[in-house]
Amino acid sequence: MPSLDPAIAEVRRAVRAAITPLAGAPVVVGLSGGADSLALTAAAVFEAGKLGGRVIAAVVDHGLQPGSDAIAARAAAQARELGADALVLPVQVDAGHPDGPEAAARDARYAALRATARAEGADAVLLGHTLDDQAETVLLGLARGSGAASLQGMAPVRRGDDDLLWIRPLLGVRREITRRFCAASALEVWDDPHNVDDRYARVRTRERVLPVLEAELGPGIAEALARTAEQLREDAEAFEEMIHETIEDIVEHAEAGIAVSVAALAANPAALRNRIIRLVVDSEFGVSLTRGQTLEVARLATDWSGQGPIDLPACTARRAGGQIVFTAR
């Protein structure tokens, strides 16, 4: 018997670990036709077959490139040859999205994948992000000064508000491994031209920044960035538990808003205090505060000198007696 190619074995192991807890339930795989998602689809079909499960390959056609419908149809045909059910999902991308075309395409894609999972009775969607994607995400977050939440990168498993699981089995697998998987499996890979378009910061990070870091600081930069993300996620989970326990004791509802104890906020370390402020505003008003806004609110508790109300997105914050009161605007 010929030995199994190491790249195939590595990808299959990663996928097996991710889907075994699903006990053979159907899963949706987001498939673009690129090496990462194609390797993921092939491995998912193989591993799900052993569990008695079904794989639905969902190919989202964003309609952003000439011939995108033919590319999507080819990817779907490959998925069927592998043994998956396959659907092509044309979507409309919002050209006026406030966060730009990448965010617009992502929102449309995730909405289509979510709807497909529900229609097919699947509890999970598998996404083909690799360790390289994770490293790029962390590096971009670091460059933008986006804070610990951004540096956590992408979670291997995330449960959405509708209880749908979003699973990234390949976050510990290098991109080169997925290409080797496809070559060893005689799978024809489609290379998205957007992945080499240096108008995008992610592409510049991939093609220029990471290679320079590897050359100047030595190999293993991508793995180190991915480890950093994992460690920060662990810290964030611990903080999350502490915050919810603390909030129960220091927050109360107020007229047209919510109030937080000044003394309790001031007594907490800055990291916890700032997270409490952000969580309270996000939970009550559905908006995210910048670091500058968060620090201004914190000063109402820690550096009070009679300053007036602070205008925030969707609400105002003011000190009233022993409380900071957040009121809808």
Secondary structure, DSSP 8 states (H G I E B T S, - for coil): -----HHHHHHHHHHHHHHGGGTT--EEEE--SSHHHHHHHHHHHHHHHHHT--EEEEEEE---STTHHHHHHHHHHHHHHHT-EEEEEE----TT-TT-HHHHHHHHHHHHHHHHHHHHT-SEEE----HHHHHHHHHHHHHHT--HHHHT---SEEE-TTS-EEE-TTTTS-HHHHHHHHHHTT------GGGG-TTSHHHHIIIIIHHHHHHHH-S-HHHHHHHHHHHHHHHHHHHHHHHHHHHHHHEEEETTEEEEEHHHHHHS-HHHHHHHHHHHHHHHHS----HHHHHHHHHHHHS-SS---EEETTEEEEEETTEEEEEE-
